[in-house]
Amino acid sequence: MDVSKAPKVRIGDLLVSKGLIVDEQLKQALNEQKRTGKKIGKVVIDLGFVTEAQMLQTMANHFGYPFVDLARFRLNNELIKVLPETYARRFRAILLAEQPDGILVGMLDPLDLIAIDELQRILKRPVHPAFVKEQELLSAMDRSYRRSEQIASIAVELDSELESTDFDLESLATTTDTAEAPVVRLLQSIFEDAVQVRASDIHIEPDEQVLRVRLRIDGELQEQVMKERRIAPALVSRLKIMSGLDISEKRLPQDGRFNVRVMGKSIDVRLSTLPVPYGECVVMRLLDQSAGMLSMDKLGMPEGIHKRFENLIQRPYGMVLVTGPTGSGKTTTLYAALSQLNTPERKVITAEDPIEYRLPRINQVQVSAKIGLTFSTVLRTALRQDPDVILVGEMRDHETAEIGLRAAMTGHMVLSTLHTNDSISTAMRLIDMGCDAFLVASSLRAVIAQRLVRKNCEHCTQPYQLSPQELTWLGNIDGTALDAEFQKGTGCHHCNNTGYSGRIGVYELLEMDENLLYALRKGDAAEFARAAAENPNFYSLSQCALDYAKAGVTSVQEVFKITATLDDG
């Protein structure tokens, strides 16, 4: 239907005629509209008289336009970017599909004839509008465009400002007109993009000719390159100001932290600077304080391991170690355990470097080597504070490990982490660090090893046929899995075309039994590994990852990554 030739109809009257609202509700809505100035359709939805879907479907039927549910619609990222981001946001429009006689375009207001004419001029094709939900449209635009154009345009603006004026970077970085300063707007856009895609880290890296901004998303780095390399010092200076660091010191690394509010979320930022040939490299770890910590049942532990782990941490004494490489989620697991143990009846003390989440009732100590406040110092003092549970951020040296083991032996529950490849090598690592074998055997209760694997995107996951090489690899891991049906994401706008969205932990739990303790006391690594393999409750990391792949939660490629890291160790 040509809207320009369609008989004029008021939305309120249309809803009454279709029986979705009654006259009394329409009167109430009109009064509210006069008071707020909002559109009548928005008012009716806000008052709860109709849902947004009911409203849009009714209007779509009346005007002869389709109503597209973006939550279930497969978007084409390449097609979306045919319409520049600035126009997409100005007209609140997103390209949905190519048609023989034009392009189907999802619009917030498909009745806006001026916007349709303008879109047809830009696209040089007929536009067929469709009704879409407002929030779904904005989310799809944020995911697809990811503010890359916005970031690039502010970078150009900042670069030209640096070129046209002869003032120093410090004055730019500390300008009082913060809301308008290009450097502030650029950082805000970078933070918004990072939060939007659930990035854990932001890397700002100056190179000889360009500036690279890389975001770590689900463990993988994604890069945006800017030609405006000389804006890097302005960004770094601004970040140093926000972190309370020395902006004049460019030769030494510095660490700091600050808090920033992004998209309604409180983000704690840990910042590290490093001098490199072309300036300073900055890495920021983002911690969403408003998201809260994961509880034990949200970690993704298999049921059997979850129950046993809960029982272990509830014991009155002993040491439980969580192991894995950097970025494997050890801290998250420990915080989940702490939140379970955090009751008025228990005194909990932690030694952390750094404190990632601030917890009520728990006495958290920030380790600082500069002033001699090391893990071992805090641990020694903590024992005089009548604790029930002690958490040590990391067993870094012999002294810390030994004090921790003695504390576990003398009636305290000690939780800590260790950088080892799997649970079997952990106990021997403690002995290698210089701890007595009898002490390790007397105190160590269990070791939980973990990794993070990427989850298949639920919007684009498809059955996956393994290649001959992959079949060979899988046969080496577990021959019984060859007949399983595996899934893999093909890539869509929901997952930034990666095929993955979010991560889940894979775990192996090794509880000490008599055979393991006997091998430990002897300090025999080979016998310990043999006893672990024979333990009926032992379930390996690769097996746990494979179970997730069989269930379609992750891909078989992620399983191969896990097994490769284990083989390397």
C-alpha positions in Angstrom: 0.0 0.0 0.0 1.2 3.5 -0.8 1.0 5.3 2.5 0.7 8.7 0.9 -2.6 7.6 -0.7 -3.9 5.6 2.3 -6.8 7.1 4.1 -5.7 9.0 7.3 -6.3 7.0 10.4 -5.5 7.8 14.0 -3.5 5.0 15.8 -5.8 5.3 18.8 -9.0 4.8 16.7 -7.3 1.9 14.8 -6.6 0.1 18.1 -10.2 0.7 19.3 -11.7 -0.5 16.0 -9.6 -3.7 16.2 -10.8 -4.3 19.8 -7.3 -4.0 21.4 -8.3 -1.1 23.6 -11.7 0.4 24.7 -12.8 4.1 24.5 -12.0 4.7 28.2 -8.4 3.5 27.7 -8.0 5.7 24.7 -9.2 8.8 26.7 -6.7 7.9 29.5 -4.0 7.5 26.9 -4.8 10.9 25.2 -4.7 12.6 28.6 -1.3 11.0 29.3 -0.1 12.1 25.8 -1.0 15.7 26.6 0.9 15.5 29.9 4.1 13.8 28.5 4.2 14.9 24.8 4.9 11.3 23.8 3.4 9.7 20.7 0.1 8.0 21.3 1.4 4.5 20.3 4.3 4.8 22.9 1.8 5.9 25.6 -0.6 3.0 25.0 2.3 0.5 25.3 3.8 2.3 28.4 0.3 2.1 30.1 0.2 -1.6 29.4 -2.9 -1.6 27.3 -1.2 -3.4 24.4 2.1 -5.0 23.8 4.6 -3.5 21.3 4.2 -6.6 19.1 0.3 -6.2 19.1 0.6 -2.6 18.2 3.1 -3.1 15.3 1.3 -6.2 13.9 -2.0 -4.2 13.8 -0.4 -1.3 12.0 1.4 -3.6 9.7 -1.9 -5.3 8.7 -3.6 -2.0 8.2 -0.9 -0.4 6.0 0.0 -3.6 4.2 3.6 -3.6 5.4 5.3 -6.7 7.0 6.1 -6.9 10.7 9.6 -8.5 11.2 10.6 -10.0 14.5 14.4 -9.2 14.6 15.0 -11.7 17.4 14.3 -14.5 15.0 15.4 -12.9 11.8 18.7 -13.8 10.2 20.5 -10.5 9.5 23.1 -10.1 6.8 26.0 -8.0 8.2 27.4 -7.2 4.7 24.0 -5.9 3.5 23.5 -3.9 6.7 26.7 -2.0 6.2 25.6 -0.8 2.7 23.7 1.9 4.6 26.3 4.0 6.5 25.9 4.1 10.2 25.2 7.8 10.4 22.1 7.4 8.1 21.0 4.2 9.8 20.9 5.9 13.2 19.4 9.2 11.9 16.5 7.4 10.2 16.3 4.5 12.7 16.5 2.0 9.9 18.3 -1.3 9.2 18.6 -3.2 5.9 17.0 -6.6 6.2 16.9 -8.3 2.8 17.4 -7.7 -0.9 14.3 -8.2 -3.0 13.9 -8.3 -6.8 12.3 -4.9 -6.8 14.2 -3.2 -4.0 15.4 -3.6 -0.4 13.3 -4.6 2.7 14.2 -2.0 5.4 13.2 -2.4 9.1 12.2 1.1 10.4 11.0 2.5 13.6 8.5 4.6 11.7 7.7 3.1 8.3 5.2 5.9 7.7 7.9 8.6 7.6 7.8 9.4 3.9 10.7 11.9 4.0 12.9 9.2 5.6 11.9 6.7 2.9 12.6 9.1 0.1 16.0 9.9 1.6 16.9 6.2 2.0 15.9 5.6 -1.6 18.2 8.4 -2.7 21.2 7.0 -0.7 20.6 3.4 -1.6 19.6 4.2 -5.3 17.0 1.4 -5.0 13.3 1.3 -4.0 12.7 0.9 -0.3 10.1 -1.5 1.1 9.6 -0.5 4.8 8.8 -3.0 7.6 7.7 -2.5 11.2 10.3 -3.6 13.8 10.5 -3.4 17.6 12.4 -0.3 18.9 14.8 -2.1 21.3 15.5 -4.9 18.9 16.3 -2.4 16.2 18.7 -0.4 18.4 20.4 -3.6 19.7 20.8 -5.0 16.1 22.3 -1.7 15.0 24.7 -1.6 18.0 25.9 -5.1 17.3 26.3 -4.7 13.5 27.9 -1.3 13.4 29.7 -1.6 16.7 30.4 2.2 16.7 33.4 1.6 14.5 32.4 4.5 12.2 31.6 6.7 15.2 35.1 5.9 16.7 36.8 6.6 13.4 35.1 10.0 12.8 35.9 11.2 16.4 39.5 10.1 15.8 39.7 12.2 12.6 38.2 15.1 14.6 40.8 14.8 17.4 43.6 14.5 14.8 42.6 17.6 13.0 42.3 19.5 16.3 45.8 18.4 17.2 47.0 19.6 13.7 45.2 22.9 13.8 46.3 24.0 17.2 49.6 24.3 18.8 48.8 23.4 22.4 50.4 20.4 24.3 48.7 17.1 24.9 48.5 17.5 28.6 46.2 20.5 28.2 44.0 18.6 25.8 43.9 15.6 28.1 42.9 17.6 31.1 40.5 20.0 29.5 37.7 21.1 31.7 35.1 21.0 29.0 35.1 17.2 29.3 31.8 16.4 27.8 32.8 18.1 24.5 36.4 17.2 24.3 37.0 14.8 21.3 39.4 12.7 23.4 36.7 12.1 26.0 34.0 11.3 23.4 36.5 8.9 21.7 37.2 7.0 24.9 33.5 7.0 25.7 32.7 5.4 22.3 35.5 2.8 22.8 34.2 1.9 26.2 30.6 1.7 24.9 31.7 -0.6 22.0 33.6 -2.8 24.5 30.7 -3.1 26.9 28.3 -3.8 24.0 30.3 -6.8 22.7 31.1 -8.0 26.3 34.9 -7.4 25.9 37.1 -8.3 28.8 40.1 -6.1 27.8 40.8 -3.1 25.7 44.3 -2.8 24.1 45.5 0.6 22.8 48.7 0.1 20.9 50.5 2.8 19.0 52.5 1.6 15.9 54.8 3.5 13.5 52.0 4.7 11.2 48.7 3.7 12.8 47.0 3.3 16.2 45.5 -0.1 16.9 42.5 -0.5 19.3 42.0 -4.2 20.0 39.2 -5.7 22.1 39.4 -9.2 23.7 36.0 -10.8 23.1 35.4 -14.4 24.4 39.2 -14.8 24.7 40.0 -13.7 21.1 41.3 -10.2 20.1 39.5 -8.2 17.4 41.2 -5.2 15.9 40.2 -1.7 14.7 43.0 0.3 13.0 43.1 4.1 13.0 45.4 6.1 10.7 45.5 9.0 13.2 48.5 7.7 15.1 49.3 10.9 16.8 46.1 10.9 18.8 47.6 8.0 20.9 49.4 10.3 23.4 46.2 12.3 24.0 44.3 9.0 24.8 47.0 7.7 27.1 47.3 11.1 28.9 43.6 11.2 29.5 43.5 7.6 30.8 46.5 8.4 33.1 44.6 11.4 34.5 41.5 9.2 35.1 43.7 6.6 36.9 45.6 9.1 39.0 48.9 8.3 37.3 51.9 10.5 36.5 51.3 11.8 33.0 54.9 13.1 32.7 56.4 9.6 33.3 56.6 7.9 29.9 59.7 5.7 30.4 58.4 3.4 33.2 55.4 1.1 33.3 52.5 2.2 35.6 49.4 0.6 37.0 46.2 2.2 38.1 42.4 1.8 38.2 39.3 3.9 37.9 35.6 3.5 37.7 33.4 4.5 34.7 29.7 4.4 34.0 28.9 3.0 30.6 25.5 2.2 29.2 24.0 2.2 32.7 26.7 -0.2 34.0 29.3 0.5 36.6 32.6 -0.7 35.1 35.8 -1.0 37.2 38.8 -0.5 34.9 42.3 -1.9 35.8 44.9 -0.1 33.7 48.5 -1.0 32.8 50.8 1.1 30.7 54.0 -0.1 29.0 56.6 2.0 27.2 57.1 0.8 23.6 59.1 2.3 20.7 56.2 4.5 19.4 54.8 5.7 22.7 53.0 3.8 25.4 50.8 0.7 25.1 47.8 0.7 27.4 45.8 -2.4 28.4 42.6 -2.1 30.4 40.8 -5.0 32.1 37.0 -4.3 32.4 35.1 -5.6 35.4 31.4 -5.1 35.4 30.6 -4.4 39.0 26.9 -4.1 38.4 26.7 -7.6 36.9 27.7 -9.1 40.3 29.5 -12.3 40.7 28.5 -15.7 39.3 27.0 -18.1 41.8 28.2 -21.7 42.0 25.3 -23.0 39.9 26.1 -20.5 37.0 29.7 -21.5 36.5 28.8 -24.3 34.1 30.3 -27.1 36.3 28.9 -30.6 35.5 26.5 -31.7 38.2 28.9 -34.4 39.6 31.9 -32.0 39.9 29.6 -29.1 41.2 28.3 -31.2 44.2 31.7 -32.6 45.1 33.3 -29.1 44.9 30.6 -27.6 47.2 31.2 -30.4 49.7 34.9 -29.8 49.6 34.8 -26.1 50.4 32.3 -26.6 53.2 34.8 -28.7 55.1 36.3 -27.1 58.2 39.9 -27.3 57.1 42.2 -28.3 54.2 43.5 -26.7 51.0 41.6 -26.6 47.7 43.5 -25.3 44.7 42.1 -23.9 41.4 44.5 -24.2 38.6 44.8 -23.2 34.9 46.6 -20.7 32.7 45.9 -16.9 32.8 42.4 -16.0 31.7 40.9 -19.4 32.4 38.4 -18.1 35.0 40.1 -19.2 38.2 39.3 -16.0 40.0 35.6 -16.3 39.0 35.4 -19.8 40.4 37.1 -18.7 43.7 34.7 -15.7 44.1 31.8 -18.0 43.5 33.1 -20.3 46.2 33.6 -17.3 48.5 30.1 -16.0 48.0 28.9 -19.5 49.1 31.1 -19.4 52.2 30.3 -15.8 53.1 28.0 -16.2 56.1 27.8 -14.4 59.4 29.2 -17.5 61.1 32.5 -17.5 59.2 35.4 -15.1 59.3 36.9 -14.8 55.7 40.2 -13.1 54.9 41.6 -12.7 51.4 45.0 -11.7 50.0 44.5 -10.5 46.4 46.5 -8.8 43.7 44.4 -7.0 42.7 41.1 -7.0 44.4 38.7 -7.6 41.5 35.3 -7.5 43.3 34.6 -5.9 46.6 32.6 -8.2 48.8 30.6 -7.4 51.9 31.6 -9.0 55.3 34.9 -10.3 53.8 38.2 -8.8 54.9 40.0 -8.2 51.6 43.7 -7.2 51.6 45.4 -5.7 48.5 48.9 -7.1 48.2 51.6 -4.5 47.5 55.2 -5.7 47.0 56.4 -2.0 47.0 55.7 -1.7 50.7 56.6 -5.3 51.6 52.9 -6.4 51.8 53.4 -9.7 50.0 51.1 -12.8 49.9 53.2 -14.5 52.6 53.1 -11.4 54.9 49.4 -11.1 54.6 48.9 -14.8 55.1 51.1 -14.8 58.2 49.1 -11.9 59.7 45.8 -13.3 58.7 46.4 -16.4 60.8 46.5 -14.1 63.9 43.0 -12.7 62.9 41.1 -15.8 63.9 39.9 -16.7 60.4 37.8 -19.7 59.3 38.5 -19.3 55.6 41.6 -17.8 53.9 41.8 -17.1 50.2 45.3 -16.5 48.8 45.2 -15.0 45.3 48.1 -17.0 44.0 50.7 -19.5 45.4 53.7 -17.6 43.8 56.6 -18.8 46.0 57.7 -21.5 48.4 57.1 -19.3 51.5 53.4 -18.6 50.6 52.8 -22.2 49.7 54.3 -23.5 52.9 52.4 -21.1 55.2 49.2 -21.9 53.3 49.7 -25.6 53.7 50.4 -25.3 57.4 47.3 -23.1 57.8 45.3 -25.8 56.1 46.8 -28.4 58.4 46.0 -26.4 61.6 42.3 -26.0 61.1 41.6 -23.5 58.3 40.0 -23.8 55.0 42.5 -22.4 52.4 41.6 -21.6 48.8 44.1 -20.5 46.3 45.2 -20.6 42.6 48.3 -22.1 40.9 49.4 -21.7 37.3 49.6 -25.3 36.2 48.3 -27.1 33.1 46.1 -29.7 34.8 45.1 -31.1 38.2 47.5 -34.0 38.2 50.7 -31.9 37.8 49.6 -29.5 40.6 50.5 -31.5 43.7 53.9 -32.2 42.3 54.4 -28.5 41.5 54.0 -27.7 45.2 56.7 -30.3 46.0 58.9 -28.7 43.2 58.4 -25.3 44.9 60.2 -26.8 48.0 57.2 -27.9 50.1 57.7 -31.1 52.0 55.9 -34.0 50.5 54.3 -35.0 53.9 53.0 -31.5 54.3 51.3 -31.5 50.9 49.8 -34.9 51.5 48.5 -33.8 54.9 46.9 -30.5 53.8 45.9 -30.8 50.1 42.3 -32.0 49.8 41.5 -31.4 46.1 42.6 -29.7 42.9 40.2 -28.3 40.4 41.7 -27.5 36.9 39.7 -25.4 34.4 39.6 -23.8 31.0 37.1 -21.5 29.2 35.6 -22.6 25.9 33.6 -20.4 23.6 29.9 -21.3 23.3 28.2 -21.7 19.9 26.0 -18.8 19.0 22.4 -19.9 19.5 21.2 -17.8 16.6 23.4 -19.3 13.9 24.5 -22.7 15.1 24.2 -25.5 12.5 25.0 -29.2 12.3 28.8 -29.6 11.5 30.5 -32.3 9.4 33.9 -33.2 10.7 36.8 -33.3 8.2 39.0 -36.5 7.9 41.8 -34.8 9.9 39.3 -33.8 12.7 37.9 -37.3 12.7 41.4 -38.7 13.3 42.0 -36.2 16.2 38.7 -37.0 17.7 39.4 -40.7 17.5 42.6 -40.1 19.5 40.7 -38.3 22.2 37.7 -40.6 22.5 36.8 -43.1 19.8 33.2 -43.5 21.2 32.5 -39.9 20.2 32.9 -40.4 16.4 29.2 -41.1 15.9 28.1 -37.9 17.8 26.3 -35.1 16.0 28.3 -31.8 16.4 27.2 -28.2 16.0 29.1 -25.0 15.0 28.0 -21.4 14.6 28.2 -20.1 11.0 28.4 -16.4 12.1 25.7 -13.7 12.3 25.2 -10.2 13.6 24.5 -11.5 17.1 28.0 -13.0 17.4 30.0 -10.5 15.2 30.3 -13.2 12.6 32.5 -15.4 14.8 29.9 -18.2 15.3 30.5 -18.0 19.1 28.8 -16.0 21.8 29.9 -16.1 25.5 32.1 -18.7 27.2 31.6 -21.6 29.6 34.0 -23.3 32.0 35.2 -26.9 31.5 36.6 -28.6 34.6 38.4 -31.5 36.0 38.4 -32.3 39.8 41.0 -34.4 41.5 40.2 -35.4 45.0 42.9 -36.9 47.1 42.4 -40.6 48.0 44.7 -43.1 49.7 46.5 -44.2 46.6 47.2 -40.5 45.6 48.3 -39.6 49.1 50.7 -42.6 49.2 52.3 -41.5 45.9 52.5 -37.9 47.2 54.3 -38.9 50.4 56.8 -40.8 48.3 57.1 -37.8 45.9 56.7 -40.2 42.9 55.2 -38.2 40.0 54.7 -41.2 37.7 52.8 -43.2 40.4 50.8 -40.2 41.3 49.6 -39.8 37.6 48.8 -43.5 37.5 46.8 -43.3 40.7 44.9 -40.2 39.4 44.0 -42.0 36.1 42.7 -45.0 38.1 40.6 -42.7 40.4 36.9 -43.6 39.6 35.8 -40.0 40.2 38.4 -38.4 38.0 37.0 -36.8 34.8 39.5 -35.1 32.5 39.3 -31.6 31.0 39.2 -32.9 27.5 36.3 -35.3 28.4 34.3 -32.4 30.0 34.9 -30.2 26.9 33.9 -33.1 24.6 30.6 -33.6 26.5 29.8 -29.9 25.9 30.6 -30.4 22.2 28.3 -33.5 22.0 25.5 -31.5 23.6 25.9 -28.7 21.0 27.1 -26.1 23.6 30.5 -25.7 22.0 32.2 -26.7 18.8 34.6 -29.6 18.4 37.3 -27.1 17.4 37.2 -25.7 20.9 37.7 -29.2 22.3 40.8 -29.6 20.1 42.2 -26.3 21.5 41.9 -27.7 25.0 43.6 -31.0 24.2 46.4 -29.1 22.4 47.2 -27.1 25.6 47.2 -30.3 27.6 49.5 -32.1 25.2 51.9 -29.1 25.3 52.1 -29.3 29.0 
